[in-house]
Amino acid sequence: MKRLATIVIVAMALAAGASAAFAVTPPGHAALRSAEWNSIQLVIDDQLKALKAGDGAKAMSYAAPGLRKQFGTPERFMRMVREGFRPLLDARSVAFLDGAVVDGITIQPLQLVLPDNTVVVALYRMERQKDGVWRVAGCVIAPSKAQST
């Protein structure tokens, strides 16, 4: 529960524009090198492309095993995205914000500008697999006070 509370606090701060404050990894946690953040961002970008193309199987391939098991089929996965994560599909522009490792959880925020210029932040929880590959372990869409022009 404490971990969830920490993520929610980080989410609110990131949505309010304080991403730089969380770019530093807390003491006691291994820092990620820029190459790791680049790998994480590539996974998210590739998954977004697959989602927008309607390719559920490919989009699901970027998910961590727990998510794949939870949704079972690409059709269920795509339905979940369409019903609960519509901003990922509708965004007219996206920008990666500074990521953070919070209580050992790797979070990669993504700013989404929607067609009506509303800005939201997608907080991706990333999980490194045993083979070293990063996969999406979850996502939360957080509101933002920012408005695009």
C-alpha positions in Angstrom: 0.0 0.0 0.0 2.9 2.4 0.8 4.3 1.7 -2.7 1.0 2.6 -4.3 0.8 5.8 -2.3 4.3 6.7 -3.3 3.5 6.2 -7.0 0.3 8.3 -6.7 2.3 11.1 -5.1 4.9 10.9 -7.9 2.1 10.8 -10.4 0.6 14.0 -9.1 3.9 15.8 -8.9 4.8 14.7 -12.5 1.4 15.8 -13.8 1.9 19.1 -12.1 5.2 19.6 -13.9 7.7 18.6 -11.3 9.3 15.7 -13.2 12.8 17.0 -12.8 12.5 16.7 -9.0 12.1 12.9 -9.4 14.8 12.3 -12.0 17.2 11.5 -9.2 17.1 7.9 -8.0 16.5 7.7 -4.2 19.4 6.5 -2.1 19.8 2.7 -1.9 18.5 2.1 -5.4 20.6 1.5 -8.5 20.4 4.4 -10.9 19.5 3.6 -14.5 21.8 4.8 -17.2 20.6 6.8 -20.1 20.8 3.7 -22.4 18.3 2.0 -20.1 15.9 4.9 -20.3 16.3 4.9 -24.1 15.4 1.2 -24.1 12.4 1.8 -22.0 11.2 4.6 -24.2 11.7 2.5 -27.3 9.5 -0.3 -25.8 6.7 2.3 -25.0 7.0 3.9 -28.4 6.8 0.6 -30.2 3.8 -0.5 -28.1 2.0 2.9 -28.8 2.6 2.4 -32.6 1.1 -1.1 -32.4 -1.9 0.1 -30.3 -2.6 2.9 -32.8 -2.3 0.5 -35.7 -4.8 -1.8 -33.9 -2.3 -4.6 -33.7 -3.2 -6.2 -30.4 -0.8 -9.1 -30.7 2.2 -6.9 -31.3 1.1 -4.4 -28.6 0.6 -7.2 -26.1 4.1 -8.5 -26.9 5.6 -5.4 -25.2 3.6 -6.2 -22.0 5.2 -8.0 -19.0 4.2 -11.6 -18.5 1.8 -10.7 -15.7 -0.2 -8.3 -17.9 -0.3 -10.8 -20.8 -1.6 -13.5 -18.4 -4.2 -11.0 -17.0 -5.7 -10.2 -20.4 -5.1 -13.5 -22.1 -5.9 -12.5 -25.7 -4.9 -9.6 -27.9 -8.6 -8.8 -28.3 -9.1 -8.4 -24.6 -5.9 -6.4 -24.3 -7.1 -4.0 -27.1 -10.6 -3.7 -25.5 -9.0 -2.7 -22.2 -6.9 0.0 -23.9 -9.9 1.3 -25.9 -12.1 1.4 -22.8 -9.7 2.5 -20.1 -6.7 4.2 -21.8 -8.3 6.1 -24.7 -5.8 9.0 -24.4 -3.0 6.6 -25.6 -4.9 6.2 -28.9 -6.2 9.7 -29.3 -3.1 11.8 -28.4 -2.0 14.1 -31.2 1.4 14.4 -29.7 3.5 12.6 -27.1 6.7 13.5 -25.2 8.7 11.5 -22.8 9.4 13.2 -19.4 12.2 12.3 -17.0 11.8 8.9 -15.6 12.3 7.8 -12.0 12.9 4.8 -9.8 10.7 5.0 -6.8 10.8 2.4 -4.1 12.5 0.1 -6.6 9.7 0.7 -9.2 10.8 2.1 -12.6 8.3 4.8 -13.8 8.5 6.4 -17.2 6.1 9.3 -17.6 4.7 10.2 -21.1 3.0 13.5 -21.7 0.0 13.2 -24.0 -1.6 16.1 -25.8 -5.2 15.3 -26.7 -7.0 16.7 -29.7 -8.8 19.4 -27.5 -5.3 20.5 -26.2 -5.9 18.8 -22.8 -2.6 17.4 -21.4 -2.5 14.2 -19.4 0.4 12.1 -18.2 0.7 8.4 -18.7 2.8 6.8 -16.0 4.3 3.6 -17.3 5.5 1.1 -14.7 8.3 -0.8 -16.4 9.7 -4.2 -15.5 13.1 -5.6 -16.5 12.8 -9.2 -17.5 15.4 -11.9 -16.6 16.8 -11.6 -20.1 17.4 -7.8 -19.5 14.5 -6.7 -21.8 12.2 -4.0 -20.5 8.4 -4.6 -20.6 5.4 -2.6 -19.7 4.0 -3.8 -16.3 1.2 -1.2 -16.0 0.1 2.2 -16.8 -1.9 4.9 -15.1 -3.3 8.0 -16.8 -3.0 11.1 -14.5 -4.6 14.5 -15.2 -2.4 17.5 -15.6 -3.0 21.2 -15.0 -1.1 22.0 -18.2 -2.9 23.0 -21.4 -1.3 22.8 -24.8 -1.4 25.8 -27.1 
